[in-house]
């Protein structure tokens, strides 16, 4: 399996490499992972996340803000343990979908309060991106080449470093930070780049899922694959909503 920026797939790579080098015999009677199984589990997790997100829309605003904080903390622990234990992945994947739904449902609720229509457009755009990248992968128009993988790793490292630097600047040099935030062309370029990066990450995820299926991995690995897709999907949604917010702020 190729390296992947998605921590779920990266951890699965390590597990499968250990299993391949282990002297323990493989049970050939165990059902193996399939594309249909991955697709159904991914769809289930997405529907659970959407349902959890919609539930926050019927709550008072202060409660929604509380759920936003709770969802962020809880989902981190669920995905952290799910990617390290294939046996607990089914339960933890569902819990992750619920907490992420709460978190981003609350975020969308807040965004919709001030910028009506942005949340819905972000959701539609996210599924549009997933559909386009799935189609491109199916016709082999885009493949996860070593150069593409290195680009994604370098880009994610740059994003993490830049986020840390911006956080520090926002605390020690407010004027400099505001000059960055108010720079509309730069914000559009950065936001669009992050959306494109998320789309490229999907290509890497599809490639690794394909390897899981072709290698005959046990069917239980489908949950970790689906969780990996969900992590990337959430990333794309966050970047799309950020991009649309930049555009909406400029129109005002």
C-alpha positions in Angstrom: 0.0 0.0 0.0 1.2 3.5 -0.8 1.9 6.0 1.9 -1.1 8.3 2.6 -1.6 11.6 4.4 -4.8 10.2 5.9 -3.8 8.8 9.4 -6.4 6.0 9.1 -5.0 4.6 5.9 -1.4 5.1 7.1 -2.1 3.1 10.3 -3.8 0.3 8.2 -0.7 0.1 6.1 1.4 -0.6 9.1 -1.1 -3.2 10.4 -1.3 -5.0 7.1 2.5 -5.0 6.7 2.9 -6.6 10.1 0.2 -9.2 9.2 2.0 -10.1 6.0 5.3 -10.6 7.7 3.7 -12.6 10.6 4.2 -16.4 10.8 0.6 -16.8 11.9 -1.4 -18.7 9.2 -4.2 -16.7 7.5 -7.8 -18.0 7.7 -8.9 -18.3 4.1 -12.5 -18.7 5.2 -12.7 -15.1 6.4 -14.8 -12.8 4.2 -12.7 -10.2 2.5 -13.2 -6.5 2.0 -15.1 -5.4 -1.1 -15.9 -2.1 -2.8 -19.6 -2.6 -2.2 -19.0 -3.2 1.5 -16.9 -0.1 1.7 -19.4 2.0 -0.2 -22.3 0.9 2.0 -20.4 1.5 5.3 -19.3 4.9 4.1 -22.8 5.8 3.1 -24.1 4.7 6.5 -21.5 6.8 8.3 -22.3 9.9 6.2 -26.1 9.5 6.8 -25.5 9.1 10.5 -23.3 12.3 10.5 -25.9 14.3 8.6 -28.7 13.1 10.9 -26.6 14.1 14.0 -25.9 17.4 12.4 -29.5 18.2 11.6 -30.4 17.4 15.2 -28.4 20.5 16.4 -30.6 22.8 14.3 -33.5 22.3 16.8 -31.6 23.3 19.9 -31.0 26.8 21.5 -28.0 28.7 20.2 -25.9 28.5 23.5 -26.4 24.7 23.5 -25.3 24.5 19.9 -22.1 26.3 20.7 -21.5 23.8 23.6 -22.0 20.9 21.2 -19.5 22.5 18.8 -16.8 22.2 21.5 -17.9 18.8 22.7 -18.0 17.4 19.1 -14.5 18.5 18.4 -12.9 17.0 21.5 -14.9 13.7 21.5 -14.4 13.0 17.7 -10.6 13.4 18.1 -10.5 10.6 20.7 -12.8 8.3 18.7 -10.8 8.5 15.5 -7.5 8.2 17.5 -8.5 4.9 19.0 -10.5 3.6 15.9 -7.4 3.8 13.6 -5.4 1.8 16.1 -7.8 -1.1 16.7 -9.6 -2.7 13.8 -11.9 -4.6 16.2 -13.3 -1.4 17.8 -13.4 0.5 14.5 -17.1 -0.4 13.8 -18.4 1.1 17.1 -15.9 4.0 17.2 -16.6 4.9 13.5 -20.2 5.3 14.3 -19.5 7.4 17.4 -17.0 9.5 15.3 -19.7 10.1 12.7 -22.2 11.2 15.4 -19.7 13.6 17.1 -18.5 15.0 13.8 -22.1 15.5 12.8 -22.8 17.4 16.0 -19.7 19.5 15.6 -20.2 20.4 11.9 -24.0 20.6 12.3 -23.4 23.2 15.0 -20.9 25.0 12.9 -23.2 25.0 9.9 -26.0 26.3 12.1 -23.9 29.2 13.2 -22.7 29.9 9.6 -26.3 29.8 8.3 -27.4 32.2 11.0 -25.1 34.9 9.6 -24.7 33.8 6.0 -27.9 32.0 4.8 -27.3 29.3 2.1 -23.6 28.9 2.7 -23.9 25.7 4.6 -26.2 24.0 2.1 -23.9 25.1 -0.8 -20.9 23.7 1.1 -22.6 20.3 1.5 -23.7 20.1 -2.1 -20.2 21.1 -3.3 -18.5 18.5 -1.0 -20.6 15.7 -2.4 -19.9 17.1 -5.9 -16.2 16.9 -5.4 -16.4 13.4 -4.0 -18.5 12.3 -7.1 -16.1 13.9 -9.5 -13.0 12.4 -7.9 -14.6 9.0 -7.7 -15.4 9.2 -11.4 -11.9 10.3 -12.3 -10.5 7.4 -10.2 -12.8 4.9 -11.9 -11.6 5.8 -15.4 -8.0 6.0 -14.1 -7.7 9.6 -15.2 -5.9 10.5 -12.0 -3.6 8.1 -10.1 -1.8 8.3 -6.8 1.7 8.6 -8.2 4.8 8.9 -5.8 5.1 12.5 -6.9 1.5 13.3 -6.0 1.9 11.6 -2.6 5.0 13.7 -1.9 3.1 16.8 -2.9 0.3 16.0 -0.5 2.6 15.4 2.4 4.6 18.6 1.7 1.4 20.6 1.4 -0.1 19.3 4.6 3.2 20.0 6.4 3.1 23.5 5.0 -0.6 23.9 6.2 0.3 22.8 9.7 3.3 25.1 10.0 1.4 28.0 8.5 -1.5 27.5 10.9 0.8 27.5 13.9 2.6 30.7 12.6 -0.8 32.4 12.1 -2.0 31.4 15.5 1.1 33.0 17.1 0.8 36.1 15.0 -2.8 36.5 16.0 -1.7 36.6 19.6 1.3 38.9 19.3 0.6 41.0 16.2 -3.1 41.6 15.7 -2.6 44.2 13.0 -0.4 41.9 10.9 -2.9 39.1 11.4 -5.9 41.3 10.3 -4.0 42.4 7.2 -3.8 38.8 6.2 -7.4 38.0 7.0 -8.6 41.2 5.1 -6.5 40.4 2.0 -9.3 39.1 -0.1 -7.3 37.8 -3.1 -4.9 35.9 -0.9 -7.7 34.4 1.2 -9.4 33.2 -2.0 -6.2 31.6 -3.3 -5.4 29.9 0.0 -9.0 28.6 0.5 -9.2 27.3 -3.0 -5.8 25.6 -2.6 -7.1 23.8 0.5 -10.2 22.6 -1.3 -8.1 21.2 -4.2 -5.7 19.6 -1.6 -8.7 17.8 -0.1 -9.8 16.5 -3.5 -6.3 15.2 -4.2 -6.3 13.5 -0.8 -9.4 11.6 -1.9 -7.4 10.2 -4.9 -4.9 8.8 -2.4 -7.8 7.4 -0.3 -9.3 5.7 -3.3 -6.0 4.2 -4.2 -5.4 2.7 -0.8 -9.0 1.4 -0.6 -8.4 -0.3 -3.9 -5.2 -1.9 -2.5 -7.1 -3.1 0.6 -9.7 -4.8 -1.7 -7.2 -6.4 -4.1 -5.0 -7.7 -1.2 -7.9 -9.7 0.2 -7.9 -8.0 3.6 -10.5 -9.2 6.1 -14.0 -7.6 5.8 -13.7 -5.9 9.1 -11.1 -3.5 7.6 -14.0 -2.0 5.6 -14.9 0.1 8.7 -11.4 1.6 8.9 -11.5 2.4 5.1 -14.9 4.0 5.4 -13.7 6.0 8.4 -10.7 7.1 6.4 -13.0 8.4 3.7 -15.1 10.2 6.3 -12.1 12.0 7.7 -11.2 13.3 4.3 -14.8 14.2 3.5 -15.0 16.3 6.7 -11.7 18.0 5.7 -13.2 18.9 2.3 -16.4 20.2 3.8 -14.5 22.4 6.2 -12.4 23.9 3.5 -15.3 24.4 1.1 -17.3 26.2 3.8 -14.2 28.4 4.6 -13.9 29.2 0.9 -17.6 30.2 0.6 -17.4 32.3 3.7 -14.5 34.2 2.2 -16.7 34.9 -0.9 -19.7 35.8 1.3 -17.8 38.2 3.4 -16.5 40.1 0.4 -20.0 40.5 -1.0 -21.1 42.3 2.1 
